[in-house]
């Protein structure tokens, strides 16, 4: 499968002060590359741009561009910048590092370009030169305007080659060591771009060939300025070289319809307009795409505006058949584009893999060379060390005995000192341990002396002493629960939703227990108070939501809250025996069972009975909790 490739070279900056700095080549290269890369215009497979590059880079890029190409590949080489002739008449393309005094080593000679084009397998080559100083002679002389620089002879030969130039005459003259004068070189590229965008398709067949593009640019440039005459040279050209194949009818330049057909589309008689639709259909399906576009626009207008429904329907039928074909073509193009992108991605992945493999191979070779050099270095060092060791062998033999004797004496002294230090450290450790045990025993004795007021408990693996819980804590829980449930019961009797009062009552009950245990230093983490508050609130709220009532409700409620408070005390290490958890859970189940067994029939009665039942529940639960904590303290 043949491909379409382009190499775009432009130069705006020159190291030689005698070569005028340019501005247009930068814009020229961008615009020309854009229309070639555009998939709806040039649809070239690859477009490479070189802007302001030195001679070695440009020369290598040209050689690579023409190498390894197929006979049917279309190759377009474009150059925008200065063209210079030497004293012998040879043509050079000036690049960034070009100096007129050293053209052979700093510029690209036309012979070189011709040779690589001759050696390329491609038989479809297009060379475009937009040179603003295309003929320059020796310094100190002037070149006559209009004198040919011999572009045809410079690039003659080859097979299937076309050369387009902005001008084949010198546009500048040397005066001293400066280039003077003006050129309109950007016009040539401007009209090449404009022509490829569709204006060069004068016959409306949807194709833009090299010849059509040149003819369009030639006429436009000559009309714009008489100072510039583009030229075209071809060598052994067979057939036409198509630069753009227009596939979308909306991109075709429209051609006016015959006057009699236009009159038929506007005729007041319906059958005449129907006949006009048939003629428009023939034009729409014909080979002249310019007429086809005009025919389609006429049919769309009749479909949209004709006052006869029959004529409008006939026009719609014709257009629908075309639209179906266009839709199929768009789908085919989308499939091809997806395949192309996949192929490009695959090729890029293969290229990256090859580069990675090459890089890894080079790294491995470098590593091997470095390893080899290191081994040789080590061998030399070893030989040198052996030589020095041999020279010092006798000296070392005499000193060895004295050194060993001194080392032995020092070692024995160090061992004796280490032994004494270890014995001293062991004695200090034993004394410190005994002192610590004495301190702990004294602290225990001082705590036990308070037996008339409190008892003591030791945390596991700790010597921290805390006071045991007091029986007065039962009174605080009893009083707090009595007040809490007196209020909650009265609110319940007033008709407030059970879920709300249950959540509030549970939260207050948990908070009372949490604060009581905090005051007694049985819990030390404030998060435990929050856990009791929200744990009690959620347990009662969930039971209310599940509509669990009666004696089973209070027993389940008591078991849950008993487990909550026991679990928190267990985590706080205030309980260390699981049997205590069972007793607390059982006692709280009994205490909660009391709550719903005292009836109340009014707000006042509800408050009284709720307070009494809450106080009794608090008394039973508080007693069980403090009792088991004290028992746990006596028997940890």
C-alpha positions as CSV (number, residue, x, y, z in Angstrom):
1,X,0.0,0.0,0.0
2,X,1.5,3.4,-1.1
3,X,1.9,6.3,1.3
4,X,2.1,10.1,1.2
5,X,5.0,11.7,3.0
6,X,6.3,15.3,3.3
7,X,9.4,17.0,4.6
8,X,8.9,20.7,5.3
9,X,12.1,22.8,5.7
10,X,12.0,26.5,6.7
11,X,14.6,29.0,7.8
12,X,14.1,32.5,9.3
13,X,17.4,33.0,11.2
14,X,20.9,33.1,9.7
15,X,24.3,33.3,11.3
16,X,25.7,35.2,8.3
17,X,24.8,38.9,8.8
18,X,24.8,39.3,5.0
19,X,21.8,37.0,4.7
20,X,18.6,38.9,5.5
21,X,16.6,37.6,8.5
22,X,13.2,36.5,7.3
23,X,9.8,36.2,8.9
24,X,7.5,34.5,6.4
25,X,9.2,31.0,6.2
26,X,8.1,30.2,9.7
27,X,4.5,30.9,8.8
28,X,4.9,29.2,5.4
29,X,6.0,25.9,6.9
30,X,3.3,25.9,9.5
31,X,0.5,26.6,7.0
32,X,1.8,24.2,4.3
33,X,2.3,21.4,6.9
34,X,-1.2,22.0,8.2
35,X,-3.0,21.5,4.9
36,X,-0.9,18.4,4.2
37,X,-1.6,16.8,7.6
38,X,-5.3,17.6,7.6
39,X,-7.1,14.3,6.9
40,X,-9.9,16.2,5.1
41,X,-7.4,18.0,2.8
42,X,-4.0,16.5,2.0
43,X,-4.4,13.4,4.3
44,X,-0.6,12.8,4.3
45,X,0.5,9.8,6.4
46,X,3.6,11.7,7.8
47,X,4.6,15.4,7.7
48,X,8.0,16.3,9.3
49,X,8.9,20.0,10.0
50,X,12.4,21.3,10.3
51,X,12.6,25.0,11.2
52,X,15.9,26.9,11.8
53,X,18.1,23.7,11.8
54,X,21.8,23.6,11.0
55,X,23.1,22.0,7.8
56,X,24.0,18.5,9.2
57,X,20.5,18.0,10.6
58,X,18.9,19.2,7.3
59,X,21.1,17.1,5.2
60,X,20.5,14.0,7.3
61,X,16.8,14.5,7.3
62,X,16.7,14.8,3.5
63,X,18.7,11.6,3.1
64,X,16.4,9.7,5.5
65,X,13.3,11.2,3.9
66,X,14.0,9.7,0.4
67,X,15.4,6.4,1.7
68,X,13.4,3.2,2.1
69,X,10.4,4.4,0.1
70,X,8.2,2.4,-2.3
71,X,7.8,3.2,-6.0
72,X,4.2,4.3,-5.5
73,X,4.9,6.5,-2.5
74,X,4.3,10.2,-3.0
75,X,7.1,12.3,-1.6
76,X,6.9,16.1,-1.2
77,X,10.0,18.1,-0.2
78,X,9.3,21.8,0.5
79,X,11.9,24.5,1.3
80,X,11.3,28.1,2.3
81,X,14.3,30.4,2.8
82,X,17.3,31.8,0.9
83,X,18.7,30.2,-2.2
84,X,22.3,31.1,-3.1
85,X,24.7,30.5,-6.0
86,X,28.4,30.3,-5.7
87,X,31.1,31.6,-8.1
88,X,30.9,28.5,-10.2
89,X,27.1,28.7,-10.6
90,X,26.2,25.9,-8.2
91,X,22.9,26.4,-6.3
92,X,22.7,26.0,-2.5
93,X,19.9,26.2,-0.1
94,X,20.9,28.4,2.9
95,X,20.1,27.1,6.4
96,X,20.7,28.5,9.9
97,X,24.5,28.1,10.1
98,X,25.1,29.0,6.4
99,X,28.0,31.4,5.6
100,X,28.4,32.6,2.0
101,X,32.2,32.2,2.3
102,X,31.8,28.5,3.1
103,X,28.8,27.3,1.2
104,X,30.1,23.8,0.6
105,X,30.3,23.0,4.3
106,X,27.4,25.1,5.7
107,X,24.7,24.9,3.0
108,X,22.8,22.1,1.2
109,X,23.9,21.8,-2.4
110,X,21.3,21.2,-5.1
111,X,23.4,18.3,-6.4
112,X,23.0,16.5,-3.1
113,X,19.2,16.8,-3.2
114,X,19.2,15.7,-6.8
115,X,21.3,12.6,-6.0
116,X,19.2,11.4,-3.1
117,X,16.0,11.9,-5.3
118,X,17.6,9.9,-8.1
119,X,18.5,7.1,-5.7
120,X,15.1,6.9,-4.2
121,X,12.7,4.2,-5.4
122,X,9.8,6.5,-5.4
123,X,8.5,7.5,-8.8
124,X,6.2,10.2,-7.5
125,X,8.4,13.1,-6.3
126,X,7.4,16.8,-5.8
127,X,10.0,19.4,-4.9
128,X,8.7,22.9,-4.0
129,X,11.2,25.8,-3.6
130,X,9.9,29.1,-2.1
131,X,13.4,30.8,-2.2
132,X,13.5,34.5,-1.4
133,X,17.2,34.9,-2.5
134,X,17.3,32.2,-5.2
135,X,20.2,33.7,-7.1
136,X,23.3,35.3,-5.5
137,X,26.7,35.8,-7.1
138,X,30.1,36.8,-5.7
139,X,30.2,39.5,-3.2
140,X,30.6,43.0,-4.7
141,X,28.6,42.2,-7.8
142,X,25.0,42.7,-8.7
143,X,22.8,40.1,-10.3
144,X,20.4,41.3,-13.0
145,X,16.8,41.0,-12.1
146,X,15.1,38.3,-14.3
147,X,18.2,36.2,-14.9
148,X,17.4,32.5,-14.5
149,X,19.3,30.7,-11.8
150,X,18.9,27.4,-13.6
151,X,16.5,25.5,-11.4
152,X,15.6,23.1,-14.2
153,X,19.2,22.1,-14.8
154,X,20.0,21.9,-11.1
155,X,17.3,19.3,-10.5
156,X,17.0,17.7,-13.9
157,X,17.0,13.9,-14.3
158,X,15.2,11.3,-12.3
159,X,11.9,9.6,-13.0
160,X,8.4,11.0,-12.1
161,X,9.7,14.3,-10.7
162,X,8.0,17.7,-10.6
163,X,9.8,20.9,-9.4
164,X,7.7,24.0,-8.4
165,X,9.5,27.2,-7.7
166,X,8.3,30.6,-6.5
167,X,10.6,32.2,-9.1
168,X,13.4,31.0,-11.4
169,X,15.0,34.5,-11.4
170,X,17.1,36.3,-9.0
171,X,15.2,38.6,-6.7
172,X,18.0,40.2,-4.7
173,X,21.3,41.9,-5.6
174,X,24.5,42.1,-3.6
175,X,25.7,45.5,-2.6
176,X,28.8,45.5,-0.5
177,X,28.1,42.6,1.9
178,X,24.3,43.0,2.3
179,X,21.4,41.7,0.4
180,X,19.0,44.4,-0.6
181,X,15.6,44.4,-2.4
182,X,12.3,42.8,-1.6
183,X,10.6,39.6,-2.6
184,X,7.0,38.4,-2.3
185,X,7.9,34.8,-1.7
186,X,5.2,34.3,0.9
187,X,2.6,34.8,-1.9
188,X,3.6,31.6,-3.6
189,X,3.1,29.4,-0.5
190,X,0.0,31.4,0.5
191,X,-1.7,30.5,-2.8
192,X,-0.5,26.9,-2.7
193,X,-2.2,26.6,0.7
194,X,-5.3,28.3,-0.6
195,X,-5.4,26.1,-3.6
196,X,-5.2,22.9,-1.6
197,X,-8.0,24.1,0.6
198,X,-10.2,23.8,-2.5
199,X,-9.8,26.8,-4.7
200,X,-7.5,25.0,-7.2
201,X,-10.2,22.6,-8.1
202,X,-11.3,24.7,-11.1
203,X,-13.1,21.9,-13.0
204,X,-15.1,20.8,-10.0
205,X,-14.1,17.1,-10.3
206,X,-13.1,16.8,-6.6
207,X,-9.4,16.2,-7.4
208,X,-6.5,18.7,-7.1
209,X,-3.4,17.6,-9.0
210,X,0.1,19.1,-8.9
211,X,-0.6,20.8,-12.3
212,X,-3.9,22.3,-11.2
213,X,-2.3,23.6,-8.0
214,X,0.6,25.2,-9.9
215,X,-1.8,26.7,-12.5
216,X,-3.9,28.3,-9.7
217,X,-0.8,29.6,-7.8
218,X,0.8,30.9,-11.0
219,X,-2.3,33.0,-12.0
220,X,-2.8,34.3,-8.4
221,X,0.9,35.3,-8.0
222,X,1.1,37.0,-11.4
223,X,-2.1,38.9,-10.7
224,X,-0.8,40.0,-7.3
225,X,2.7,41.2,-8.4
226,X,4.5,41.4,-11.7
227,X,7.9,41.0,-9.9
228,X,7.5,37.3,-9.4
229,X,6.9,34.5,-11.9
230,X,6.5,31.0,-10.5
231,X,7.9,28.1,-12.6
232,X,7.3,24.4,-13.0
233,X,9.7,21.7,-14.4
234,X,8.8,18.0,-14.8
235,X,11.0,15.0,-15.6
236,X,9.6,11.8,-17.1
237,X,6.2,12.4,-15.5
238,X,3.7,9.7,-16.2
239,X,0.1,10.4,-15.3
240,X,-1.2,13.0,-12.8
241,X,0.0,13.3,-9.2
242,X,-3.1,14.0,-7.1
243,X,-2.4,16.0,-4.0
244,X,-5.9,16.1,-2.7
245,X,-9.0,14.0,-3.4
246,X,-12.0,15.9,-2.2
247,X,-14.6,13.4,-0.8
248,X,-17.1,15.7,0.9
249,X,-19.4,17.5,-1.5
250,X,-19.6,20.5,0.8
251,X,-15.8,21.1,0.2
252,X,-16.3,21.2,-3.6
253,X,-16.4,24.6,-5.3
254,X,-19.9,24.9,-6.7
255,X,-20.6,25.4,-10.4
256,X,-23.6,27.3,-11.6
257,X,-26.6,25.2,-12.9
258,X,-27.9,25.7,-16.4
259,X,-30.2,28.7,-16.6
260,X,-33.1,26.6,-18.0
261,X,-32.8,24.2,-15.1
262,X,-32.9,27.0,-12.6
263,X,-36.0,28.3,-14.2
264,X,-37.6,24.8,-14.1
265,X,-37.0,24.6,-10.4
266,X,-38.9,27.9,-10.0
267,X,-41.7,27.1,-12.5
268,X,-45.2,27.5,-11.1
269,X,-46.3,24.2,-12.6
270,X,-45.8,21.2,-10.3
271,X,-45.0,18.6,-13.1
272,X,-42.2,20.9,-14.4
273,X,-40.6,21.1,-11.0
274,X,-40.9,17.3,-10.7
275,X,-39.0,17.0,-14.0
276,X,-36.4,19.5,-12.6
277,X,-35.9,17.2,-9.6
278,X,-35.1,14.3,-12.0
279,X,-32.6,16.4,-13.9
280,X,-31.0,17.5,-10.6
281,X,-30.8,13.9,-9.5
282,X,-28.8,13.1,-12.6
283,X,-26.4,16.0,-11.9
284,X,-26.2,14.9,-8.3
285,X,-25.1,11.4,-9.3
286,X,-22.8,12.7,-12.1
287,X,-19.0,13.0,-12.2
288,X,-18.9,16.8,-12.1
289,X,-18.8,17.4,-8.3
290,X,-19.2,21.2,-8.7
291,X,-22.5,20.7,-10.5
292,X,-23.4,17.9,-8.0
293,X,-23.0,20.4,-5.1
294,X,-25.2,23.0,-6.8
295,X,-27.8,20.3,-7.7
296,X,-27.8,19.2,-4.0
297,X,-28.3,22.7,-2.7
298,X,-31.2,23.2,-5.2
299,X,-32.8,19.9,-4.1
300,X,-32.4,20.8,-0.4
301,X,-34.0,24.2,-1.1
302,X,-37.0,22.4,-2.9
303,X,-37.3,19.9,-0.1
304,X,-37.5,22.7,2.4
305,X,-39.4,25.5,0.6
306,X,-41.4,24.0,-2.3
307,X,-45.2,24.6,-1.8
308,X,-46.1,21.3,-3.4
309,X,-45.9,18.4,-1.0
310,X,-45.4,15.9,-3.9
311,X,-42.4,17.9,-5.2
312,X,-41.0,18.2,-1.7
313,X,-41.4,14.4,-1.2
314,X,-39.7,13.5,-4.5
315,X,-36.8,15.8,-3.6
316,X,-36.6,14.2,-0.1
317,X,-36.5,10.7,-1.6
318,X,-33.6,11.7,-3.9
319,X,-31.6,13.3,-1.0
320,X,-32.3,10.4,1.4
321,X,-30.7,7.9,-1.0
322,X,-27.6,10.2,-1.2
323,X,-27.6,10.7,2.6
324,X,-27.6,6.9,3.1
325,X,-24.6,6.5,0.8
326,X,-22.8,9.4,2.6
327,X,-23.5,7.8,6.0
328,X,-22.1,4.5,4.9
329,X,-19.0,6.3,3.5
330,X,-18.6,8.1,6.8
331,X,-18.8,4.8,8.7
332,X,-16.3,3.3,6.4
333,X,-13.9,6.2,6.9
334,X,-14.3,6.0,10.6
335,X,-13.4,2.3,10.5
336,X,-10.4,3.0,8.4
337,X,-9.3,5.9,10.7
338,X,-9.6,3.6,13.7
339,X,-7.6,0.9,11.9
340,X,-5.0,3.6,11.0
341,X,-4.7,4.8,14.5
342,X,-4.4,1.3,15.8
343,X,-1.7,0.6,13.3
344,X,0.2,3.8,14.2
345,X,-0.1,2.9,17.9
346,X,1.2,-0.6,17.2
347,X,4.0,0.7,15.2
348,X,4.9,3.2,17.9
349,X,4.8,0.5,20.5
350,X,7.1,-1.7,18.4
351,X,9.4,1.2,17.8
352,X,9.6,2.0,21.5
353,X,10.2,-1.7,22.3
354,X,13.0,-1.8,19.7
355,X,14.5,1.3,21.2
356,X,14.2,-0.1,24.6
357,X,15.9,-3.4,23.5
358,X,18.6,-1.5,21.8
359,X,19.2,0.7,24.8
360,X,19.2,-2.3,27.1
361,X,21.7,-4.0,24.8
362,X,24.0,-1.0,24.9
363,X,23.7,-0.7,28.7
364,X,24.6,-4.4,29.0
365,X,27.6,-3.9,26.6
366,X,28.7,-0.9,28.6
367,X,28.2,-2.8,31.9
368,X,30.3,-5.7,30.5
369,X,33.1,-3.3,29.4
370,X,33.0,-1.5,32.8
371,X,33.1,-4.9,34.6
372,X,36.1,-6.0,32.4
373,X,37.9,-2.8,33.1
374,X,37.2,-3.1,36.8
375,X,38.5,-6.6,36.9
376,X,41.7,-5.6,35.1
377,X,42.1,-2.7,37.6
378,X,41.6,-5.1,40.5
379,X,44.2,-7.5,39.0
380,X,46.8,-4.7,38.7
381,X,46.0,-3.6,42.3
382,X,46.4,-7.1,43.6
383,X,49.7,-7.6,41.8
384,X,51.0,-4.3,43.3
385,X,49.7,-5.3,46.7
386,X,51.5,-8.6,46.5
387,X,54.7,-6.9,45.5
388,X,54.5,-4.5,48.5
389,X,53.6,-7.3,50.8
390,X,56.6,-9.4,49.8
391,X,58.9,-6.4,50.3
392,X,57.5,-5.9,53.9
393,X,57.3,-9.6,54.8
394,X,60.5,-9.6,56.8
395,X,59.7,-6.4,58.6
396,X,56.3,-7.7,59.6
397,X,57.7,-11.0,60.8
398,X,60.0,-9.2,63.3
399,X,57.2,-6.9,64.5
400,X,54.6,-9.7,64.7
401,X,55.8,-11.3,67.9
402,X,56.0,-8.0,69.8
403,X,52.6,-6.9,68.6
404,X,51.0,-10.2,69.6
405,X,52.5,-10.0,73.0
406,X,51.2,-6.4,73.5
407,X,47.7,-7.4,72.1
408,X,47.5,-10.4,74.5
409,X,48.3,-8.2,77.5
410,X,45.8,-5.6,76.4
411,X,43.2,-8.2,75.8
412,X,43.6,-9.7,79.2
413,X,43.4,-6.3,80.8
414,X,40.3,-5.5,78.9
415,X,38.6,-8.8,79.8
416,X,39.4,-8.2,83.5
417,X,38.0,-4.6,83.3
418,X,34.8,-5.9,81.5
419,X,34.3,-8.6,84.1
420,X,34.6,-6.0,87.0
421,X,32.2,-3.7,85.1
422,X,29.6,-6.5,84.6
423,X,29.8,-7.5,88.3
424,X,29.3,-3.8,89.3
425,X,26.4,-3.3,87.0
426,X,24.7,-6.6,88.2
427,X,25.1,-5.4,91.8
428,X,23.6,-2.0,90.9
429,X,20.7,-3.7,89.1
430,X,19.9,-5.9,92.1
431,X,20.1,-3.0,94.5
432,X,17.7,-1.0,92.2
433,X,15.3,-3.9,92.0
434,X,15.2,-4.3,95.8
435,X,14.7,-0.5,96.3
436,X,11.8,-0.6,93.8
437,X,10.2,-3.6,95.5
438,X,10.6,-1.8,98.8
439,X,8.9,1.3,97.4
440,X,6.0,-0.7,96.0
441,X,5.6,-2.5,99.3
442,X,5.6,0.8,101.2
443,X,3.0,2.2,98.9
444,X,0.8,-0.9,99.3
445,X,1.1,-0.6,103.1
446,X,0.1,3.0,103.0
447,X,-2.9,2.2,100.9
448,X,-4.0,-0.8,103.1
449,X,-3.8,1.4,106.1
450,X,-6.9,3.2,104.6
451,X,-8.9,-0.1,104.9
452,X,-11.5,1.5,107.1
453,X,-12.3,3.9,104.3
454,X,-11.5,2.0,101.1
455,X,-9.8,-1.0,99.5
456,X,-7.2,-1.1,96.8
457,X,-6.7,-3.0,93.5
458,X,-3.7,-3.3,91.3
459,X,-4.0,-3.0,87.5
460,X,-2.6,-6.0,85.7
461,X,1.1,-5.6,85.1
462,X,1.1,-2.2,87.0
463,X,1.7,-0.8,90.4
464,X,-0.8,2.0,90.1
465,X,-3.2,2.1,93.1
466,X,-6.7,3.6,92.8
467,X,-9.6,3.9,95.3
468,X,-12.4,1.3,95.3
469,X,-16.0,2.5,94.3
470,X,-18.1,3.8,97.1
471,X,-21.6,2.7,97.9
472,X,-22.7,6.4,97.7
473,X,-22.4,5.9,93.9
474,X,-25.6,3.8,94.1
475,X,-27.5,6.8,95.5
476,X,-26.3,9.0,92.6
477,X,-27.4,6.5,90.0
478,X,-30.8,6.0,91.8
479,X,-31.5,9.7,92.2
480,X,-30.4,10.5,88.6
481,X,-32.5,7.7,87.0
482,X,-35.5,8.6,89.2
483,X,-35.5,12.2,88.0
484,X,-34.7,11.3,84.4
485,X,-37.5,8.7,84.0
486,X,-40.0,10.8,85.9
487,X,-39.6,13.5,83.2
488,X,-39.5,11.1,80.3
489,X,-42.6,9.2,81.5
490,X,-44.6,12.5,81.8
491,X,-43.5,13.5,78.3
492,X,-44.5,10.0,76.9
493,X,-47.9,10.3,78.5
494,X,-48.3,13.7,76.9
495,X,-48.1,12.0,73.4
496,X,-44.5,12.7,72.3
497,X,-43.1,10.1,69.9
498,X,-41.5,7.1,71.8
499,X,-38.4,7.1,69.5
500,X,-37.5,10.7,70.5
501,X,-38.2,10.3,74.3
502,X,-36.5,6.9,74.2
503,X,-33.3,8.3,72.6
504,X,-33.2,11.2,75.1
505,X,-33.9,9.1,78.1
506,X,-31.4,6.5,77.1
507,X,-28.7,9.1,76.5
508,X,-29.3,10.8,79.9
509,X,-29.2,7.4,81.7
510,X,-25.9,6.5,80.0
511,X,-24.5,9.9,80.8
512,X,-25.4,9.6,84.5
513,X,-23.7,6.2,84.8
514,X,-20.7,7.4,82.8
515,X,-20.2,10.5,85.0
516,X,-20.5,8.5,88.1
517,X,-17.8,6.0,87.0
518,X,-15.6,8.9,85.9
519,X,-15.9,10.5,89.3
520,X,-14.9,7.2,90.9
521,X,-11.9,7.0,88.5
522,X,-13.2,3.6,87.3
523,X,-13.0,4.9,83.7
524,X,-10.3,7.3,82.5
525,X,-11.2,7.9,78.9
526,X,-13.8,10.5,78.0
527,X,-14.7,8.5,74.9
528,X,-16.0,5.8,77.3
529,X,-18.6,8.4,78.6
530,X,-19.7,9.0,75.1
531,X,-19.9,5.3,74.4
532,X,-22.2,4.8,77.4
533,X,-24.3,7.8,76.4
534,X,-24.9,6.8,72.8
535,X,-24.9,3.1,73.5
536,X,-27.8,3.4,76.0
537,X,-29.6,5.9,73.6
538,X,-29.3,3.6,70.6
539,X,-30.4,0.5,72.5
540,X,-33.7,2.0,73.6
541,X,-34.3,3.7,70.3
542,X,-33.8,0.5,68.3
543,X,-36.1,-1.5,70.6
544,X,-38.8,1.2,70.3
545,X,-38.4,1.1,66.5
546,X,-38.8,-2.7,66.5
547,X,-42.0,-2.3,68.5
548,X,-40.8,-4.6,71.3
549,X,-43.0,-4.0,74.4
550,X,-43.8,-5.6,77.8
551,X,-41.7,-7.5,80.2
552,X,-39.5,-8.9,77.3
553,X,-38.8,-5.4,76.2
554,X,-37.4,-4.4,79.6
555,X,-35.4,-7.6,80.0
556,X,-33.8,-7.3,76.6
557,X,-33.1,-3.6,77.2
558,X,-31.5,-4.4,80.6
559,X,-29.3,-7.2,79.0
560,X,-28.1,-4.8,76.3
561,X,-27.3,-1.9,78.6
562,X,-25.6,-4.3,81.1
563,X,-23.4,-5.7,78.3
564,X,-22.5,-2.1,77.2
565,X,-21.4,-0.9,80.6
566,X,-19.6,-4.2,81.3
567,X,-17.7,-4.1,78.0
568,X,-16.5,-0.5,78.6
569,X,-15.3,-1.4,82.2
570,X,-13.6,-4.4,80.7
571,X,-11.8,-2.2,78.1
572,X,-10.9,0.2,80.9
573,X,-9.4,-2.8,82.9
574,X,-11.7,-2.1,85.8
575,X,-13.1,-5.6,85.4
576,X,-10.8,-8.6,84.9
577,X,-13.2,-11.5,85.6
578,X,-15.9,-12.5,83.0
579,X,-18.1,-13.8,85.8
580,X,-18.6,-10.2,87.0
581,X,-19.9,-9.3,83.5
582,X,-22.6,-12.1,83.9
583,X,-23.6,-10.8,87.3
584,X,-23.9,-7.2,86.1
585,X,-25.9,-8.2,83.0
586,X,-28.3,-10.3,85.1
587,X,-28.7,-7.6,87.8
588,X,-29.5,-5.0,85.1
589,X,-32.0,-7.2,83.4
590,X,-33.9,-7.6,86.8
591,X,-33.6,-3.9,87.5
592,X,-34.9,-2.9,84.1
593,X,-37.8,-5.3,84.5
594,X,-39.1,-3.2,87.4
595,X,-39.5,-0.1,85.1
596,X,-42.7,-1.1,83.2
597,X,-44.5,-2.9,86.1
598,X,-45.7,0.2,87.9
599,X,-48.8,1.6,86.1
600,X,-49.5,5.3,85.6
601,X,-52.6,6.9,84.1
602,X,-52.0,10.6,83.9
603,X,-49.1,13.1,83.4
604,X,-48.7,13.5,87.2
605,X,-49.2,9.9,87.8
606,X,-46.9,9.0,85.0
607,X,-44.2,11.3,86.4
608,X,-44.5,9.8,89.9
609,X,-44.7,6.2,88.8
610,X,-41.9,6.8,86.2
611,X,-39.7,8.4,88.9
612,X,-40.3,5.5,91.3
613,X,-39.7,2.8,88.8
614,X,-36.6,4.7,87.4
615,X,-35.3,5.1,91.0
616,X,-35.9,1.4,91.8
617,X,-34.3,0.3,88.5
618,X,-31.3,2.7,89.2
619,X,-31.0,1.3,92.7
620,X,-30.9,-2.4,91.6
621,X,-28.6,-1.7,88.6
622,X,-26.3,0.7,90.6
623,X,-26.1,-1.8,93.5
624,X,-25.2,-4.7,91.2
625,X,-22.6,-2.6,89.4
626,X,-20.9,-1.3,92.5
627,X,-21.1,-4.7,94.3
628,X,-19.4,-6.5,91.4
629,X,-16.8,-3.8,91.0
630,X,-15.9,-4.0,94.8
631,X,-15.9,-7.8,94.6
632,X,-13.6,-7.6,91.6
633,X,-11.3,-5.3,93.5
634,X,-11.0,-7.7,96.4
635,X,-10.4,-10.7,94.1
636,X,-8.8,-9.5,90.9
